[in-house]
Amino acid sequence: MVNLTINGITVKVPAGTTILEAANSVGIEIPTLCHHPALSKFGACRMCVVEVQGARNLSASCTTPVSEGMVVETESERVVRARRVILDLLLANHPMDCLTCQKLGECKLSDYAYHYGVRQTSFKGEKHDYPLDDSNPYIVRDMNKCILCGQCVRACEEIKGQSAIGFAYRSFSTQVGPPLDEPLSYSECVYCNNCVIVCPVGALTDKQLLNKGRSYEVEKEPVICSFCEAGCEFEIIRRKNKVIGVEAKAAAPGRPLCLKGRLGLNFIYNPEATSPPLLKADDGSWQETSWETALGLEQIINKLKQLEGQKANPADNSKEA
């Protein structure tokens, strides 16, 4: 065990624990944009920098392990100044369409900008103007809002093992995308949507939930998919007691939500579904019928009765033969 002090609070954690994990263990929140507890440590966004007594530079708390006697300040003047500069740089190339962004209410970038009082960027220069990629039937990609945190790349590789996307190009032109810069619909994407769940901004959006409600307007119910034995966990999204979609649960036990669970559950919770089944009539209209008729059970029952009658009257069977 290692003893250290964070914001004047004595903390005791196992050796190898990062400063971020140690702070979270005692309820001290440190802002992060590229970190996710289910993914490998990345240390790219630098929003989680803290001041360690005796250290020359600010340390990324998500990758720096604790040491005996360490003294850490998470909100010192130096730290706050650095975070404001980081947010200033991110906003320099980020669309300011927060009012119409689907992620409003759960966007970490907007939350931190509000917390640290960064209203607009002080840097002027070229901005990205990437076309919107909505070729994928379940994911909308707006790379103009991407902050290159890398969470989607690691989620695709480490949770699903698919590696459908990665970093491409260099410097100002760096972006996340499929190989050969193809649309997502032409990639190896299997629509598990874990990349959407871990994205801290509005760069990735679930198409089925688009414009159906803000994060603070919906309720989420955790359930387990029963379409196979894998036991994938996901969440049913409701707004005003109406199911509007299902959402993957990143790094949940079992596999990530697959296409079978996503589509199948949409059938079950379809808000336009009727209780009795419908069959198409000869005139093209849909008419209510019984489940026995819809599933063909009446024909099966009649056939079984016929076979049972033949078994009871073997003489009739010999005549037919």
N, C-alpha and C positions, 0 to 999 in steps of 0.2 A: 504493500500500500504506500501511496505517496501523499504527503501533506503539502498543501499550498494555500495561498490566500487570494481570493478573487473579490475585488471591490470591498475589502475589509472583512470578508466572510471566510472563515477557516473551512477548507474542503479537504476531504480524505477520499481518494479514489485509487483504483488499481493501477499499477504501473502500465504504461502504454496507452492510457486514456488521453485523448486530446483535450486541449483547453476548452474547446466548444462543448464537448461531452461533459467535462467537469462542471462547467458553468450551468448547463442544462440540468444537471443532477441536483442543483440547489435552487432552481427556479430563476436563474439569471439568463435573460434572453439576449442572444447576440445575433444581429441580422446576417442573413446568408442569402445568396442568390444561386450559387452553383452547388451547394451542398444538399445531399439527401441521405438520411441514415441508412437507406437500403442500397446505396450505390457506393462505388469506390471513391476515395478522397481525391479531389481535383485541385482545389486551391487556386482557382482562376479569377474569380470575380473580385476578391480582396475586400469585400464588404465586411467580412468577419474579422478584420484586423484588430488586434488588441495591443496594449502597451505592457510589455514585460519589463519589470525593473532590472536594469543592468544591460538590457539588450540594446544594440545600436539602432536597429530598425524595428518598425512595427511588425508583429508576427501574425500570420494567418492562423486563426484559432482552430480552423477545421483540420489542419494538417500538423500542427505543432504539438508534440506530446508534452505532458506535464513533467515536472522534475521537482525533487524535494526542495522545499523552501521557496518555491517560485511565488512571486508577488505580481498579480495581474490587475490591470485596470481596463475595464471594457468600455467606459464612456468618458475617458479623459479628454481634455481640450484637444490634444494632438490627434486622438483617435477620431473624434467627431469631425475635425477639420478634414482629415483624410477621407472619411466616408462621404462628406459633402462634395469633395472633388470627384470622387468615383461616380456619384450620382449625376453630377454635372456633365461628366464625360459620356455617360450612358444616354442621357437625355439629348445630347448633341446630335445623335443620329437615331432618335426614336420618334415615331409619329405621336403627336399630341392629340389624338382622337379618343381620349379616355371616355368621353360621354357616350360614345357609340360602341365601345369595345366590349365584347362579350365577357372579358375577364374582369371588368370593373367590380370591385368588392372583394376580389381574391388575388389581385395583382400585387406581387411583392414590391415591384419597382415603384408603383404609385404609393403604396403604403409607406415605404422608406422615404420617398421624396416628401411626403406630407410630414412625416415624423421629424426629419432633419431640415425642413423649411426650404427645400430646393424647388422653387416654382418653375423655373425655366433655365435653360442652359446659357452660359456666358461665352460658349465657344461657337464660332460661326464657320461654316465651310460646307463642303459637298455632303449631300445626303443620299442614302440608297433609294432606289426606286424600282424594286423588284416586282414583277407581276405576281398577282395572287394565284396560288396553286390550289385549286379546289377539284383537281382531277380524281383524287382519292374519294371513294364513296362515303367515307366515315371521318375524314380528317381534312380540315382546311389549314393550309400553311401560309402565313404572312411573314416572310423573312425580313420585311422592313421593321418588324417589332422584335426580332430575335436579338438577344443580348449575348449570344455565344457562351452561355453558361455550360453547355455540354451535357446537361442532364438528360436530354432526349437521346443523345448518342449513347450514353452509358446505359440508360434504361433498355434501349433496343438490344444492346450487346449483352448486358449482364443479367437482366431479368428474363428476357425472351430468348436471348442467344441468336438473334436474327441478323444483326449488323446490317440493316437495310439502309442506314444513313450514316454519314460521317462528315468530318470537316473537309472543306475543299478551298482551294486558292489560298492567298496569303494577304497579310496586312489589311488594308481597308476593304479589300474584296473578299475577305474570308466569310464563308457562309456554311450553313449546315444543309446537306442534301444527299440524295441518292447518288450512286456511282454514275459517272458520265453526265452529271447535271441533268438527269432525266426527271420528269414529273414523278411524284410519289406513287402514282398509279402503275407505273412501269417498273417499280422497284420490287424487292423481296418482302415488302411490308405485308403482314398478315392481319392487320387491323386490330391488334390487341389493345391499342390506345393507351398503353402505359407511358408513351412519350408525351401524350396530351396531359396526363395526370401530373407528371413531374414538372412540366413547363411552368416557370414562375410568372410568365407574362402572357400576352395574347398572341404569341407567335404560332401556337398550335391550338386549334379549337375543335371540339367535338361537333361534327356537322349536324347530328341529330338533335343537339341541344341549342343550336344557334338561334338566337332571338326568341327563345321560349321562356326565358326567365333569368334573373340575376342570381348570383350565388346566395344572397341573403333572402331571396324569395322562395327558395326551394328547400325541401326536406330530403334527407338521405337515409335510406333504410338498408343496413348491411344484411346481405343474404348470401347463401351458398348455392351455386349452380348445381342443378340435379340432372343435367343432360348426359353426364358420364360420371365415372368414378373418381375423377381427379380432384373434385372438391374445390374448384376455383371460387374465390371470394370476390364479390362485386357489390355495387350499391344501386338500389332503385331510386331514381330521382322523381320526386313528386312536387307539384306546384298546385296549391288549392285543391288538395286531395285527388289530383289527376296525375297519373303516371305519364311523364314526358320523355323518359329514356332510361337507359342503364349506363353505368359508368364503371370502368375498370378500377380496381383497387391495387395500386402499385405495391409490389413486393409482398403481396398477400400469400398465405400458405397455399401450396398447389401451384398450378400453372396460371399465367395471366389469362384474363378473360378472352376466349377464342371467338371466332366468328359464329360458331354454332350457338354458344350461349347468348351472344349479342342479338342475333336475329331471332332465335327461338323465343327469348324472353320478350322481344318486341311483339311477337305473336300473342303471347300469354297476356301481356299487359297493354295490348293495343286499346287505346281509349275509344276507338270506333267499333270494337268487337261486339257482337251480339251474343246473348246467352245461348239460344238455340243455333244449330248449324244452318247454313244456307246451301241450297242446291240450285244450279242453273236450269231453268225450265226450257222447253222447246222454243218459246218465243224470246228467249234471251234474258228474261227477268230472273231475279234471285228470289227464291221462296223458302220460307222456314220449313224445316223438316225435323224428324227425330234423329237422335244420335245413332240409333240402330240402323236407320236407312242410310244415313250419311256414311257410316263406316262399313256398310254392306253386311251388317250382322243379321238382318232379316233373311237374306239369301242363304247365309251360313246355317241359320237355325232351321230353315225349311229343308235344306239339304240333309242336315243331321236327322231330322224327323223322317225324311224319306228313307235314309239308310237304316234307321232303327226299325221302320215298318218292314223293309225287305228282310231284315234279320229275323223278325218275328214270324214271317211267312216264307219259309224257304221254298215251298212249293211254287209260289208265284215267281221266285227267282229262277227255278228250273224251267218254267214255261217261257220266261223271257229269254233265257239262254237258248 
